[in-house]
Amino acid sequence: MSKGWPNQGELVVCTVTKVVDFGAFVQLDEYENKEGLIHISEVASGWVKYIRDHVREGQKIVCKVLDVNPKRGHIDLSFKDVNEHQRRETIQLWKNDQKASKWLQFAADEVKMSPAELEELNDKLRDEFGNLYAVFEEAVQSGTGELTGMGIPANISEAILKVAKENVKVPSVNISGYIDLICPLPNGVDVLKRALKAAGSIDGGEGVTVDITYVGAPRYRVNVIAPDYKKAENVLRNSAKIAIDYIEKHEGEGEFHRHMEEAKSFS
């Protein structure tokens, strides 16, 4: 939760606290429950006959910040300027941040941080990453390097990584390609097996898996799961190259096809 003030144009998660004839008062959930006002003209497009047809006490809503006056403590908001896509996305980001706040508490408990130390860490991570969920995403994908690089002690970084691995599902992509392999040698079958084993054993790094299956002579399907498309594509092509190079060193032929429709049998 931020101690500051929202920026003009920002989308914020709010809880409606009071509905009156001229508008609705809300608490900004992400800003220490600072209070804002949605004027009736910003509740919905067109004439609003009954304001409670649109907002009601206790409702969780997303608003756009129109104006902020910290000196007077005023925040003017719009409910009508937020579309459904923006609402869903903002609520999801808020939910993620709520979860990440609990995860950070778990990590702090692991290393026995004081409340003051946790607050300082929270502020530092938010300043660097923008939100806490991004901290745990980065940790589970890249380890502790980014955290230690910004001066977070090793024991705290390791605690964050541990919690991240327990709670964050690494996003991944799944792609496939095809290799045609022929080896005319008497022991050609054994050569093919060794080529495919080498291709399937490529070290693509954490979060990468390579699976090779038989499609029909002489074709094999190479399936790669990786954290992102660029890495998946590189692993796919490198895996295919390993198999082809091995086959060609043993008097065989090999050819890589990114898509099935591109593949043609050897003549």
Secondary structure, 3 states (H helix, E strand, C coil): CCCCCCCCCCEEEEEEEEEECCEEEEEECCCCCEEEEEEHHHCCCCCCCCHHHCCCCCCEEEEEEEEEECCCCEEEEECCCCCHHHHHHHHHHHHHHHHHHHHHHHHHHHCCCCHHHHHHHHHHHHHHHCCHHHHHHHHHHHCCHHHHHCCCCHHHHHHHHHHHHHHCCCCCEEEEEEEEEECCCCCHHHHHHHHHHHHHCCCCCCCCEEEEEEEECCEEEEEEEECCHHHHHHHHHHHHHHHHHHHHCCCCEEEEECCHHHCCCCC
